[in-house]
Amino acid sequence: WNALRKPHACPDGGLIVLGFDGSKSGDDTALIATCVMCGYQFPLGIWDPRDYGGLIPVDQVNVIVDSAFSDFEVWRFYYDPPYWRDEAAAWAGRYGEDIVKPWPTNRNRPMAAAVQAFATAISDKSLSHSGDAAFTAHIGNAHKRALLDRDDQGEHLWTIQKASPDSALKIAGAIAAVL
């Protein structure tokens, strides 16, 4: 991961996709952008509820989402839906249901495929990133979780998870990056 850090900036108006994973109070929330042309990933925001009196600042998240749509051409915005349904409905209303799409991360096979694609992008170096400290920490905190499901070759599929459900080491940035 560290070897993939490079200075870069997705140009204003550049084509990006967004990944969003969030909680409202018990976990971090992250919005990660990926430049479609080059695979460069950068966080638009990673929020720790402890920094905001225990609650994610929903208004601040909305401002950042709106800024992403005004600063870039957003092709897709995938979000994990459980805790942000109302906000996501408002985003879809503003920017279109064809762009803002739910992507539930609790589906084993689709999530395993997405994680595998992310792992491949890291290993073949088609992905690069900003080196942001919080983003890098979230990537480093992610642990491999073997699934009972198997691929076409009979190998166990896998996805990522926190070290334990109550771990203080958060991975929302990693999940958002995968999306």
Summary of the structure (lengths in Angstrom):
residues: 179
radius of gyration: 15.7
end to end distance: 17.2
largest distance: 48.3
contacts: 541
relative contact order: 0.21
helix: 36%
strand: 27%
